């Protein structure tokens, strides 16, 4: 099933099947009989790069239009992320994976690519709350606060103290008594936020990504040196830049700092967390990292962006790098709930369930079928109401959880 976006002119796009109230004449590209059908969801749609089959539609062809994952039945999911590998948490707490699998990153007991979703073989009875993907590995947090990983592990990516890959999930060696409530994954570094507001990190530390004051790798989780009496409520990872949002709405950053992606205005790596220089009186609720750029969503629903901007991924209408956070040009009446940072592009989900996008579109990842870079945010025509979005710091693919789709 193709969920097409029709672009009438550059910058003027309409969905071929969006509104639940679409009575009357059929919309362009959609038959009356197709309009009559409705998929409640929540289902997944994806668009952009598909070289490894990460769109999950059975092909390896890129598409600039939202397309159903695992057609014709669709995959019911509550969240998803995508790089060369795509992963999704289902409504029952299982994990499905598809795309690149040659290092075991599908977690299904095989090392081969799959163009449609396959179940990750988690231990019996395990239910997953969230899953993230790095470069050829995945990390999942369960509803009971445990963490599992699978995929590439030759340098300690799996956090179990070993240096070998696994095509089945393995348990991360958390400190005794620690329960985790959120995870994030950069290119080769993973973060875990504990129930007590502390942060653990493992694998790549060559540019200070572990935040423990050193520049060496670790195959087991180590404590990030968060400032005393500071509690963390969210974590986010870019390729090398790491972030932690404090309960008071501040933002800490550490690790690699290419193109000033740490947002403190100073050159060089950070071996321990440093404060991002946010605009005065601004509080943030989430932070996200791409390849060379970084994003944050504010408490009042605006978007901050900084770092590399070669293809317009900061969304400020320019292609000029920014050393400090600047506001993306989202219309004043639009309030953002969450963000996703891809390789050279960005996505934003509004509180009303709409998607905005900007930056690189060379693989169709902006969803407008134009494949032209867009330095100013625009609304993407995604069928139905969008509940969640995802991408990955090295990804040129977009994915979204949608409901109330007409097909």
C-alpha positions as a printed Julia matrix, in Angstrom:
407×3 Matrix{Float64}:
   0.0     0.0    0.0
   1.46    3.32  -1.04
   0.54    6.27   1.18
   1.43    8.91  -1.33
   2.21   12.57  -0.84
   1.42   14.61  -3.94
   3.43   17.82  -4.42
   1.58   20.27  -6.62
   4.42   22.79  -6.72
   7.67   23.19  -4.86
   6.71   23.8   -1.24
   2.94   23.17  -1.74
   2.13   19.58  -0.84
  -1.15   17.86  -0.03
  -1.72   14.39   1.35
  -3.45   11.97  -0.93
  -5.35   10.6    2.06
  -5.34   12.53   5.31
  -8.61   13.75   6.74
 -11.17   11.59   8.47
 -13.76   14.04   7.22
 -12.83   13.54   3.57
 -16.38   13.28   2.27
 -17.27   14.43  -1.21
 -15.02   14.25  -4.3
 -12.03   11.93  -4.14
  -8.68   13.61  -3.47
  -5.94   13.54  -6.11
  -4.42   10.09  -6.5
  -6.97    8.33  -4.27
 -10.03    6.44  -5.48
 -13.42    6.75  -3.78
 -13.25    3.1   -2.76
  -9.83    3.6   -1.19
 -11.11    6.63   0.71
 -13.82    4.48   2.22
 -11.28    2.21   3.91
  -9.72    3.28   7.19
  -6.89    1.81   9.26
  -7.13    2.86  12.9
  -3.6     1.87  13.89
  -1.27    2.6   15.5
   0.71    1.68  12.39
   4.15    2.58  11.07
   4.99    4.54   7.94
   8.52    5.25   6.72
  10.22    7.18   3.93
  13.7     8.07   2.7
  16.76    5.87   2.25
  16.12    2.15   1.87
  19.45    0.64   0.83
  19.21   -2.13   3.46
  15.44   -2.5    3.37
  14.93   -0.27   6.41
  11.58    0.99   5.1
  10.23   -2.47   5.82
   8.11   -2.63   2.66
   9.87   -5.6    1.04
  12.06   -3.54  -1.31
  15.39   -1.71  -1.3
  14.13    1.31  -3.24
  14.21    4.79  -1.68
  10.94    6.68  -1.49
  10.13   10.32  -0.88
   6.58    9.5    0.21
   5.37    7.91   3.48
   4.91    4.19   2.86
   3.36    1.56   5.1
   5.81   -0.69   6.96
   5.06   -4.38   6.38
   2.23   -4.01   3.87
  -0.54   -4.93   3.5
  -1.19   -5.85   7.12
   0.94   -3.1    8.67
   2.99   -3.24  11.86
   1.22   -2.07  15.0
   3.77   -0.14  17.04
   4.04    2.56  19.68
   7.56    3.79  18.86
  10.33    3.22  16.34
  13.84    4.3   15.4
  15.78    3.77  12.19
  19.34    3.82  10.88
  20.6     1.08   8.55
  18.51   -1.06  10.87
  14.98   -0.19  11.97
  13.47   -1.22  15.29
   9.99   -0.82  16.74
   8.25   -1.54  20.02
   4.87   -3.17  19.42
   1.66   -2.55  21.34
   2.34   -5.77  23.28
   5.89   -4.81  24.33
   7.7    -6.94  21.8
  10.47   -5.64  19.52
  10.47   -6.02  15.76
  13.51   -5.27  13.58
  14.31   -5.06   9.88
  16.91   -3.7    7.47
  20.63   -4.25   7.93
  21.41   -7.43   9.88
  24.87   -8.61   8.88
  26.29   -7.94  12.37
  23.33   -9.46  14.17
  21.58   -6.13  14.75
  18.16   -7.64  14.02
  18.47   -9.79  17.15
  16.7   -12.72  15.51
  19.51  -15.28  15.67
  20.76  -14.66  12.14
  23.25  -12.34  10.48
  21.52  -11.27   7.29
  19.43   -8.34   6.07
  15.65   -8.55   6.18
  13.35   -6.35   4.11
  10.33   -6.92   6.34
  10.02   -6.93  10.14
  11.13   -9.97  12.12
  10.74  -10.48  15.9
  13.75   -9.87  18.12
  14.26  -13.01  20.22
  14.13  -11.53  23.7
  14.02  -13.81  26.75
  10.59  -15.22  27.58
   8.34  -12.83  29.48
  10.41   -9.71  28.74
   8.44   -6.62  27.72
  10.24   -3.64  26.27
   9.46    0.0   27.0
  11.79    1.61  24.42
  14.49    0.66  21.92
  17.2     2.68  20.17
  19.75    1.96  17.42
  23.37    2.98  17.06
  25.8     1.96  14.35
  25.02   -1.75  13.83
  23.77   -2.34  17.38
  20.53   -1.87  19.3
  19.75   -1.16  22.95
  16.41   -1.76  24.68
  15.09   -0.96  28.15
  12.46   -3.26  29.61
   9.4    -2.37  31.65
  11.24   -3.67  34.73
  14.32   -1.47  34.23
  16.72   -3.97  32.73
  18.7    -3.29  29.54
  19.38   -5.64  26.62
  21.59   -5.13  23.58
  22.35   -6.99  20.37
  24.35   -6.59  17.17
  27.92   -5.4   16.7
  29.95   -5.85  19.88
  33.57   -6.14  18.8
  34.54   -3.0   20.72
  32.22   -3.39  23.71
  29.07   -1.84  22.21
  26.85   -4.4   23.94
  27.85   -3.33  27.45
  28.2    -6.86  28.77
  31.95   -6.79  29.33
  32.74   -8.79  26.22
  34.1    -7.81  22.83
  32.1    -9.93  20.45
  28.94   -9.47  18.43
  25.67  -11.21  19.23
  22.71  -11.93  16.95
  20.57  -12.48  20.06
  19.87  -10.03  22.92
  22.31  -10.05  25.85
  21.91   -8.35  29.21
  23.92   -5.19  29.89
  26.01   -5.43  33.08
  24.33   -2.71  35.13
  25.66   -1.88  38.59
  23.94   -3.87  41.35
  20.5    -2.59  42.24
  20.28   -0.11  39.35
  17.07    0.21  37.37
  16.99    2.07  34.07
  14.05    4.1   32.75
  15.39    5.41  29.41
  18.18    4.71  26.91
  19.77    6.45  23.93
  22.37    5.42  21.35
  24.93    7.42  19.4
  27.13    6.0   16.69
  29.11    3.77  19.06
  28.13    5.02  22.5
  25.06    4.12  24.56
  23.48    6.06  27.42
  21.15    4.85  30.15
  19.14    7.06  32.53
  18.54    5.45  35.89
  15.39    5.65  38.0
  17.28    7.89  40.44
  18.25   10.46  37.82
  21.85    9.39  37.21
  23.45    8.5   33.85
  25.48    5.51  32.7
  27.47    5.25  29.46
  29.47    2.58  27.67
  31.64    1.72  24.66
  33.25    4.64  22.78
  35.0     7.21  24.93
  37.77    8.44  22.64
  36.28   11.94  22.52
  34.96   11.97  26.06
  31.58   10.45  25.18
  31.49    8.46  28.42
  31.55   11.67  30.43
  33.73   10.18  33.16
  36.74   12.44  32.68
  38.66    9.98  30.53
  39.15    9.31  26.82
  39.19    5.52  26.82
  36.56    2.98  25.83
  34.6     0.83  28.27
  32.81   -2.42  27.51
  30.77   -2.04  30.71
  28.63    0.9   31.86
  30.44    3.65  33.75
  28.96    6.59  35.64
  28.81    9.92  33.83
  30.11   12.7   36.09
  26.93   14.71  36.4
  27.43   17.79  38.65
  26.59   17.23  42.34
  22.94   17.61  43.38
  21.83   17.56  39.72
  19.12   15.12  38.7
  18.55   14.15  35.09
  15.15   13.53  33.48
  16.13   12.76  29.86
  19.17   11.76  27.82
  20.01   12.02  24.12
  22.93   10.98  21.94
  24.27   12.18  18.61
  27.11   10.58  16.73
  29.68   11.74  19.31
  27.83   14.46  21.24
  25.94   13.4   24.38
  23.19   15.27  26.24
  21.36   15.18  29.56
  18.33   17.31  30.43
  18.12   18.34  34.08
  14.88   18.33  36.09
  15.07   22.13  36.19
  15.13   22.39  32.39
  18.86   22.95  31.93
  20.96   21.04  29.41
  24.35   19.35  29.88
  26.6    18.19  27.04
  29.83   16.22  26.67
  31.86   14.26  24.12
  32.73   15.2   20.55
  32.29   18.81  19.49
  32.64   18.9   15.71
  31.08   22.11  14.35
  30.36   23.16  17.97
  27.66   20.52  18.29
  27.88   20.68  22.11
  26.38   24.15  22.13
  28.56   25.81  24.77
  30.34   28.04  22.24
  33.8    26.69  23.03
  36.01   24.48  20.81
  37.35   21.07  21.78
  35.89   17.92  23.29
  34.36   17.69  26.77
  35.4    14.79  29.01
  32.75   15.66  31.6
  29.36   17.35  31.18
  29.29   21.1   30.61
  26.28   23.42  30.43
  24.83   24.23  27.03
  24.38   27.99  26.65
  20.62   28.2   26.3
  18.86   31.51  25.62
  17.9    33.39  28.77
  14.82   32.04  30.63
  14.51   29.05  28.27
  13.93   25.56  29.69
  14.26   22.4   27.62
  12.51   19.05  27.93
  14.42   16.97  25.37
  17.7    16.93  23.41
  18.64   15.09  20.22
  21.85   14.72  18.2
  22.46   14.11  14.5
  25.79   13.67  12.75
  27.07   17.23  13.18
  24.03   19.1   14.49
  22.03   19.08  17.69
  18.44   19.91  18.62
  16.39   20.62  21.74
  12.68   21.12  22.32
  11.74   23.78  24.86
   9.1    23.6   27.55
   6.91   26.01  25.57
   7.13   23.95  22.38
   9.83   25.74  20.39
  12.92   24.23  18.72
  16.54   25.14  19.4
  19.28   24.03  17.0
  23.06   24.38  16.8
  26.19   22.9   15.23
  26.64   21.95  11.58
  24.24   23.47   9.08
  25.74   22.66   5.68
  22.42   21.41   4.3
  20.03   23.5    6.36
  19.54   20.96   9.15
  19.23   23.69  11.8
  16.07   25.04  10.22
  16.89   28.72  10.71
  16.55   29.57   7.03
  20.32   29.58   6.41
  23.14   27.14   5.76
  25.43   28.78   8.33
  26.85   26.78  11.25
  25.88   27.96  14.74
  28.13   27.79  17.82
  25.22   28.42  20.19
  21.57   27.33  20.21
  19.33   29.37  17.92
  15.6    29.05  17.29
  14.47   27.11  14.25
  11.93   28.97  12.13
   8.83   27.12  13.26
   5.68   29.27  12.97
   4.7    30.95  16.26
   1.34   29.2   16.46
   2.91   25.71  16.14
   3.9    23.93  19.34
   6.4    21.05  19.15
   6.15   17.97  21.36
   9.3    16.1   20.33
  12.05   15.95  17.72
  14.22   13.54  15.75
  17.69   14.29  14.4
  18.87   12.4   11.35
  22.21   12.49   9.6
  21.79   15.9    7.93
  18.09   16.55   8.52
  15.59   17.13  11.3
  11.99   16.19  12.12
   9.55   17.76  14.56
   6.23   16.4   15.85
   3.65   18.97  16.89
   1.36   18.62  19.88
  -1.53   18.22  17.44
   0.06   15.27  15.59
   1.63   16.92  12.54
   5.19   16.5   11.24
   7.54   19.29  10.19
  10.89   18.66   8.48
  13.96   20.47   7.2
  17.52   19.91   5.97
  18.84   17.28   3.55
  16.37   15.54   1.26
  18.75   13.65  -1.05
  17.12   10.29  -0.25
  13.58   11.6    0.16
  13.81   11.7    3.97
  11.84   14.97   4.18
   8.81   13.29   2.64
   7.98   15.91   0.02
   9.17   13.94  -3.06
  11.29   16.92  -4.18
  14.76   15.79  -2.98
  15.85   19.41  -2.54
  17.51   20.68   0.64
  15.1    22.73   2.76
  16.72   25.15   5.28
  13.31   26.33   6.5
  10.86   23.94   8.21
   7.73   22.89   6.33
   4.81   20.65   7.19
   5.04   17.12   5.8
   1.9    15.43   4.52
   1.89   12.26   6.58
  -1.36   10.27   6.37
  -3.43   10.24   9.54
  -2.56   11.6   12.96
   1.07   11.12  13.96
   1.71    9.79  17.47
   5.51    9.41  17.4
   8.48   10.03  15.09
  11.97    8.63  14.79
  15.22    8.6   12.85
  18.86    8.06  13.82
  22.02   10.12  14.13
  23.54    8.46  11.05
  20.27    7.92   9.24
  18.73    9.32   6.07
  15.39    7.64   6.78
  12.3     8.86   8.65
   9.68    6.79  10.48
   6.42    7.65  12.18
   3.67    5.98  14.22
   0.29    6.98  12.8
  -3.38    6.35  13.48
  -6.6     6.93  11.57
  -5.09    6.29   8.13
  -7.32    6.15   5.09
  -6.01    3.88   2.36
